[in-house]
Amino acid sequence: METEKLNDTSSMKRHETRALESPTKVRYLVLLALALAVASAYLTRVMSAASTTIQREFGLSNEEMGYILSGFFFGYIWFQLPGGWIANRFGTRMVLPALSILWSVSAIWISVARSGIELRSARIALGLAQAGLVPCCVKVLADWFPVERRGVTSAVLACSMQGGAVLASGLTANLLPLFGVAWGVSCLFGCGYCMGAYFLSLVSEPAR
């Protein structure tokens, strides 16, 4: 009898564990929010399609333009580890929307810059703001998805990154002739701002 009770107890625990680990619709809304986050980040990150237009408008040399383009990565590399620490310390629900707003503001700064130095400073700020994105995404996936599903969810984010890059190139090429550098870049900043508001309203505590 005792053996049967123990077996029944173990079976109930297994069923409870499976129920807790079963994916919910909220999980996939969270994944959608992350996919939008990385796509919107790449919308503001990719600048190569506009480089020749920017050079012409600002009268920049190839060397100066190279410094401007590399400014993003200068900020990005220095804030990767601090970005991960901040996500752990304060939680992704607050950190990820804050970062999205910061990189949106940085994109606006790029659009209103009046010199090469301002452009490079704005690109560095953009890199700093987006450096915490991947650490935040990794933490959210760990909180909301079981181990066996993280490969697929990570692939979704990777596809969103490349999709955002492709979309950014196409949009930039079409917006620049119509609005110029200032308004062309400004048209993209709202994506990050809206994503931050969506994530903040959606995510509360991770599913367990």
N, C-alpha and C positions, 0 to 999 in steps of 0.2 A: 504493500500500500504506500509506504513512504517513497519507494522508488517511483511509483506512478505519479505521486504528487510532485516529486522533483522534476519529472519529465514534463508534466503539465505546466509547471512554473517556468521551466526553460523555454518551452514552446511559446508561452505567452510573452516572455521577454523578447524572443526573436521576432514575433509579430509586431510588438510595440516598436522595436528598433527599425523594422522595415517601414512601418507607418511613418515614423519620424523622418526617415531618409527618402520617402517617396516625394518626387518632385511635385510642386504645386504650380498653379498658373502664375503666381506672384514671382516665382523664381525666373520665369521666362520673360516677364516684364522687366525684371531687374537686368537680365541679360540684354534685352533690347535697349535699355537705358545705357548700359556700358558700350554697346555697339554704336549707339548714337554719339556717345562721348568721344570715342576714338576717331570716328568719322569726322566729327566737327573739329576735333583737334587737327587733323590732317588738312581740313579745309583752310585753316589759318596758317598752317605750318609750311605748306608747299608754296614756294615763291619763284621757282625757276622759270615758270611760264611768263612771269612778268618782269624778269630781270633786265631784258634789253630795253623795255619801255621805261623802267625805273632809271636805268643808266642814262637814257636820253633826256628824261625830264629833269634829272638832278645834275647832269653833266659829270657823271662819275667815270673813273677809269676802270679797267678790268680788275686791277688789284683792289681798288676800293670796293667794288661790287662783291669781290670774293670775301672781303672782311665782313661785309654786311650779311651775306648768306651764311657764313660760318658762325656769325654771332649767336644764332639760335643754339647751335651745338655747344658753344662755350657755356651758355647758361644751363643747358640741359644736362651736361655731364657732371656739373658741380652740385646739382640739387637732387640727383637720383637717390642717394642714401638718406639725406635729410627728409626727402619727400616720403620715403617709406616709413621712417620713424614717426613723422607727423601723422600719417594715416593710422598707424598702430596706437599712437598716443591719444588722438582726438576722435578717431572713428571716421570711416569713409562717408557716412551720411552727411557730415558737415564739411569734410576736407575736399571731396570731389566737386561738389557744387561751387565751393569757394575758389578752387583752382580754375574751374571752367569760366567763372566770371573774370578772374584775373587774366586768363589768356585772351578773353574777349576784349577786355580793356586794352591789353597790349596790342591787339590787332587794330583797335581804333587809333592807338598811338602811332602805329606804322602808317595809317592812312592820313594822319595830319602832320607827319614829320616834314620838316622843311630843309633838312640837310642830311648828308651821309652819316654824320655822327649820331643824329637823332634816330635815323633808321637802324643803325647798328645797336644802339642802346635799347630800342624797342624790340629788336629781334632777340637780344640777350634776355630781356624781361619775359618774352614769349617762351623762350627755352626754360627759364626758371619755373614758370607757371605750369608748363606741360611735363616737367620732369617727374612729378609725382603721380602722373596719370597711370602708368603701367603698374607701379606698386599698389595703387588703390584698386585697380582692376583685379590684380592677383588676389588681394585680400578679400574682395567681394566674392570672387569665384570660390575661394576656400570656405567662406562663411555660408554661402547659399547652395553650393552643389557638392554632392558626394564625390569621392575620388574618382570613381569609374566614369563620371560624366565630365570631368574637367578637361579631358583632351578635346572633346567636341566643342565645348564652350570656348576654350582657348582658340580653336580654329575659327570660330565665328568672329571673335575679336580681331584675329589676324586678317581675315577677309575684309572686315570693316575698315581696318587701317588702309589697306590697298585701295578699297573702293573710295574712301575719302580722298586719297591722293589723286586718283583718276578723275573724280568729280571736281576736285579743286583745279586741276589743270584745265579742264573743259570750261568751267565757269569763269576762271580768270581770263582765258583767251576771249571769251564772249563778252565779259563785262568791261574789260579795259577799253575797247574801242567806243563803247557807249558812254561810260562814266569817268574814265581816267583812273589813275592809281588810287586817289583818295576815296571816291565813292565805290570803286570796284572792290577794295578791301573791306570797307565798312559794311557792304552788303553781306559779307560772310560772318561778321562778328556775332550776329544775333543767334546763330546756330548754337554756339557754346553757351550763351546766356540762357536760352530756352531749355537746353539739355540739363543745365544745372538746376533750374527750377523744377523740372520734371523729376529728376532723381531725388531731390530734397522732399518732394511731396509724396513720392512712392515708397521710399525705403525707410523703414523704422528699425526693427531689430532683425538680425539674420534668422532664417528658419533653422530650427534644430530638430 
